[in-house]
Amino acid sequence: MGADLGEMAGEYDVVEASIATLMADMAAGKLTSEALVAAYQVRIAAIDWDGPELRSVIALSPRALDDARTLDAERRAGALRGPLHGVPILVKDNIDTDDGTATTAGSLALADNITLRDAPVVRRLKAAGAVVIGKTNLSEWANIRSRYSISGWSGVGGLTRNPYVLDRGGAGSSTGTGAAIAASLAAAGVGTETDGSVTAPSSFAGLVGLKPTVGLVSRTHIIPISHSQDTAGPTARCVADAALLLTAMAGSDPDDAATAEADERRTDYLSALTGATLLGKRLGVLSWAAKLRPDVDAVFAAAVARLRAEGAEVVTVEFTPPESLGRDEHLVLMTELKAGLNAYFATMPDQVGCRTLTDVIAFNRATPRELALFGQELLEKADATPGLDDPAYLKHRADNLRAAGAEGIDKLLAEHHLDALIAPSYGPAGRIDVVGGDHGLGHSSSLPAIAGYPHLTVPMGQVRGLPVGLSFIGPAWSEAALLALGHAFEQAVPARQAPTYLPTLEDTPEIAAALTPAAAARTISANTKS
């Protein structure tokens, strides 16, 4: 099969290829969708399963090549489905796909969850011509199992590694999507975010990632955490590709009440990039999220200087969210997690043994691999919550929504007459730590996540070869404006660099030399021995 795939793939180089390039080459007859799918499958085998062993792809679709052949036949007949016709993408493995693969959320408890249905967001992407070639690994249960979790690890998929430096991890739960798209294992990808899980993996992997307004994209048939904060979002190597995906993904769904306004609000996000400029834009540095560490701060200062050079007015916005913000969010997520998971479980096929959150907790206790690295105290806490009618939950949700939205982002934008808020998205990727778990650095995601507002990250630069991103945050339904800002910045500061697959930073000459004792120290040691 490998040889056959190689023959189909030919010599086409998919590394860093944009969707515009792929579409142009297919239109010119230089490439077929079948050959493109084969090229990505060959690369997944070489980069993800062998070679650096990124472990970012959890399953390949057995129907991808057939789907590509169908799209090639349609192209020959002059019938294009849309702007993604024949373009291979990957989706996170908490999103249902009708291709014979299971939707597991990374958990062995859902290994038999072969739903044979497309989530509406997948149906929309296919209607635009996309080929779903597989599912990406994720932080198990979208990183809501334990406070001591390791981002990018799941019982099913193992541990995803950062393609820039392999002993570094990801962040958020869409870790596999971030690593895979950074490594050019597909043209673009779809992740999901509750708080940081599209934007953080994208920032860590030098990508463009957009968390849309909650309600712009359907959540039906996506394994949930929070109906207040969950949304799917695009991950890509450039803003134009993210805009293309969002245009296809956005829209109302009668089974998701939050999307009632989506058809009215959605637009052609790629067209919105035409004439994108920073000239005359007023941007507010979100002080609370802007100070991380000196090396990140230096990259951010350079980005701000470039924004000003391009004609933007940049001001500092002093803001500290209330101390209750994180605590209230936690209670909301715990309550909504139980309700949402149990509702999703009720729609799973009969062969799945776990039918409730209580069942999952019991399964994990009986399955050593699941609890080998960290526990499940958050699942247990969620299972003990009283339900969506709980007055404490309702109060915390209302308080948090007001603090992050009306009295947070909305107030800041209005008082300072801003087009958007900006901040470093996150710090650089931390080392994988199987004892201490994640070591995150960054605060940009919480306000837009809790408010349900859009949050865009674009590559801003690197710290010792590790990417860091720049965040643009706006009010509800401002995706087109944020993408235009991100596109203008991307043109002024083309900061994305392809990954290098370094085993560890300590092996680079500069750092290795710094870690070696100085000559004077060696002399002292020698004299001491004598």
C-alpha positions, -999 to 999 in steps of 0.1 A, spaced: 0 0 0 29 23 8 43 19 -27 9 25 -42 5 57 -22 39 69 -32 31 64 -68 -2 83 -65 15 111 -45 42 116 -71 68 142 -63 44 170 -52 58 189 -22 30 197 3 53 214 28 40 248 38 17 248 7 -12 272 11 -48 263 1 -46 289 -26 -15 271 -41 -32 237 -39 -64 250 -55 -44 267 -83 -24 236 -90 -55 215 -91 -72 240 -114 -42 240 -137 -42 202 -139 -8 199 -122 -23 180 -93 -53 159 -84 -71 156 -51 -63 119 -51 -26 126 -55 -28 153 -28 -45 130 -3 -18 104 -10 10 129 -6 -3 139 29 -8 102 38 28 95 29 40 124 49 19 114 79 35 79 78 70 95 75 67 123 100 40 114 124 43 76 128 80 73 119 108 98 119 101 124 146 71 104 157 49 135 164 18 113 171 -5 140 161 -28 120 139 -49 95 158 -67 79 129 -68 81 91 -101 80 72 -104 49 51 -126 68 27 -104 97 20 -89 85 -13 -124 75 -26 -137 109 -16 -108 126 -34 -115 105 -66 -152 116 -65 -141 152 -62 -116 148 -91 -144 134 -112 -166 164 -103 -138 188 -112 -134 171 -146 -171 175 -152 -168 212 -144 -188 210 -111 -169 225 -82 -185 223 -47 -168 253 -33 -135 270 -25 -121 239 -8 -128 215 -36 -103 186 -32 -84 201 -3 -74 177 25 -80 187 61 -77 171 95 -103 174 124 -99 169 161 -110 135 175 -139 149 195 -158 158 163 -180 131 147 -172 120 111 -191 96 89 -160 77 77 -159 46 99 -135 60 124 -144 63 161 -148 96 179 -130 90 211 -120 123 227 -88 104 232 -104 80 258 -103 43 256 -138 44 270 -151 56 236 -129 33 214 -161 18 199 -179 52 193 -182 48 156 -211 72 151 -213 70 112 -225 106 112 -209 139 103 -211 168 127 -228 197 109 -195 216 108 -180 186 89 -209 185 66 -204 222 58 -167 216 51 -175 187 28 -201 208 10 -173 233 3 -152 205 -12 -129 196 17 -116 160 21 -114 149 57 -83 127 57 -83 118 94 -86 127 131 -60 144 153 -49 135 188 -60 157 216 -56 162 253 -80 135 266 -115 148 272 -103 181 258 -81 187 289 -109 186 314 -99 154 332 -73 167 357 -56 198 368 -23 179 365 -28 167 329 -2 166 302 -15 186 272 -15 164 241 -17 131 259 -46 107 255 -51 71 263 -58 63 227 -32 84 209 -4 87 234 16 119 236 18 145 208 52 162 205 59 198 194 74 197 159 97 226 166 115 209 195 104 173 202 109 173 240 85 202 242 47 198 244 16 216 232 -10 235 251 -48 234 253 -65 204 240 -62 207 202 -26 198 205 -26 172 177 -43 196 153 -17 223 160 13 199 156 -1 183 124 -8 215 106 25 230 116 42 198 102 22 201 69 3 169 75 -28 185 59 -37 218 43 -55 230 74 -73 217 105 -102 221 128 -99 222 166 -122 231 194 -119 256 222 -135 261 256 -107 282 270 -75 283 250 -77 251 231 -75 265 196 -55 295 203 -28 280 226 -19 250 203 -18 274 173 5 298 192 28 270 203 30 257 167 35 290 148 0 289 133 -30 311 128 -58 299 151 -93 314 155 -118 308 183 -150 322 168 -179 338 186 -198 311 204 -228 305 181 -211 311 148 -202 275 143 -224 245 152 -214 223 181 -238 194 174 -221 160 174 -190 174 190 -181 159 224 -188 188 247 -174 205 278 -195 237 280 -225 249 261 -216 284 272 -180 284 259 -174 256 234 -168 263 198 -149 247 169 -124 269 151 -99 268 122 -62 262 124 -40 271 95 -6 283 84 -18 316 71 -48 339 78 -63 335 43 -65 297 49 -82 302 83 -106 326 66 -115 301 39 -122 274 65 -143 297 87 -164 307 57 -173 271 51 -177 262 88 -200 291 99 -238 289 98 -270 282 118 -279 247 129 -315 240 141 -301 215 167 -278 241 183 -299 270 196 -268 292 201 -263 294 163 -297 311 157 -279 343 144 -251 326 126 -266 327 91 -273 364 95 -238 371 110 -216 350 87 -199 365 57 -172 357 32 -142 360 55 -117 356 27 -131 386 8 -130 406 41 -92 404 38 -92 425 7 -76 459 14 -67 448 50 -47 475 67 -34 486 101 -35 522 91 -57 542 114 -66 512 136 -66 518 173 -54 488 193 -53 484 231 -26 464 248 -44 443 275 -20 450 304 -32 420 324 -21 396 297 8 414 282 36 408 307 48 372 305 87 370 307 115 391 293 121 372 261 84 370 251 80 407 261 108 416 238 91 399 208 58 416 217 75 450 220 89 445 185 54 435 172 39 466 188 66 488 172 58 473 138 20 478 143 28 515 150 51 517 120 22 504 98 0 532 110 -18 517 140 -23 536 172 -14 514 201 -24 523 237 -21 505 270 -53 494 286 -50 489 324 -73 461 334 -73 434 360 -102 409 359 -120 402 392 -104 374 413 -136 355 410 -133 351 372 -114 318 372 -132 303 402 -166 311 386 -155 297 353 -144 265 369 -178 259 386 -196 267 353 -175 242 334 -179 215 359 -217 218 359 -220 220 321 -196 192 315 -217 166 333 -249 178 315 -233 180 281 -214 147 282 -245 128 294 -265 143 266 -239 134 240 -235 98 254 -273 93 249 -268 96 212 -239 72 209 -242 38 191 -253 9 213 -219 -8 212 -204 18 234 -204 5 270 -201 38 288 -234 57 288 -229 83 315 -201 103 331 -203 80 361 -196 50 337 -165 68 323 -151 74 358 -156 37 366 -140 26 333 -110 47 340 -106 33 375 -106 -2 360 -82 7 331 -46 12 343 -35 29 311 -60 57 316 -47 67 351 -11 59 345 1 95 344 -25 116 362 -59 113 377 -95 123 369 -105 145 398 -122 170 375 -145 143 360 -153 132 395 -160 168 406 -182 174 376 -202 142 383 -210 155 417 -226 187 405 -263 191 411 -273 202 375 -281 231 353 -309 243 376 -285 249 405 -288 285 417 -251 288 424 -243 277 389 -267 302 373 -253 330 394 -217 322 387 -225 320 349 -243 354 349 -215 370 370 -188 357 348 -205 366 315 -210 401 328 -174 405 341 -158 392 309 -182 407 284 -202 438 293 -179 450 320 -148 435 304 -141 434 267 -171 455 256 -163 482 282 -126 483 273 -133 486 236 -159 514 241 -141 535 267 -108 535 248 -124 536 213 -106 505 202 -108 483 171 -94 454 191 -74 443 222 -40 428 217 -16 408 239 10 380 235 -10 348 230 11 326 252 47 320 260 69 294 242 62 257 246 74 242 279 92 209 283 71 178 285 68 170 322 53 136 331 57 144 368 45 180 372 22 182 342 17 213 322 35 246 328 14 272 309 23 308 305 -3 332 292 -37 348 300 -50 359 267 -77 333 262 -98 336 294 -117 369 287 -129 360 252 -136 324 262 -158 333 291 -175 361 272 -180 339 241 -162 364 219 -137 358 191 -100 355 196 -74 353 168 -38 343 172 -12 348 145 26 341 145 45 369 161 80 356 163 101 330 181 120 325 214 150 302 209 133 286 179 99 281 197 70 301 182 50 327 201 18 343 189 0 377 189 -36 378 199 -63 400 185 -95 401 206 -128 418 197 -165 419 204 -191 393 194 -193 386 157 -161 406 148 -143 377 131 -140 395 98 -124 425 114 -100 404 135 -90 383 105 -83 415 85 -61 429 113 -43 395 116 -38 395 78 -24 430 77 0 421 105 10 388 88 19 408 56 40 433 76 56 406 99 58 372 81 68 355 113 58 319 105 87 295 101 85 258 93 93 234 121 128 221 126 121 188 146 150 195 169 153 167 195 160 192 223 172 228 227 201 217 249 218 201 218 220 234 199 256 248 198 247 280 216 229 264 245 252 234 248 282 258 251 264 278 278 256 246 297 293 235 297 315 248 325 337 277 317 375 272 312 381 288 346 358 264 363 376 235 348 409 249 359 396 252 395 383 217 394 417 204 381 436 223 408 413 209 435 419 173 424 456 178 424 
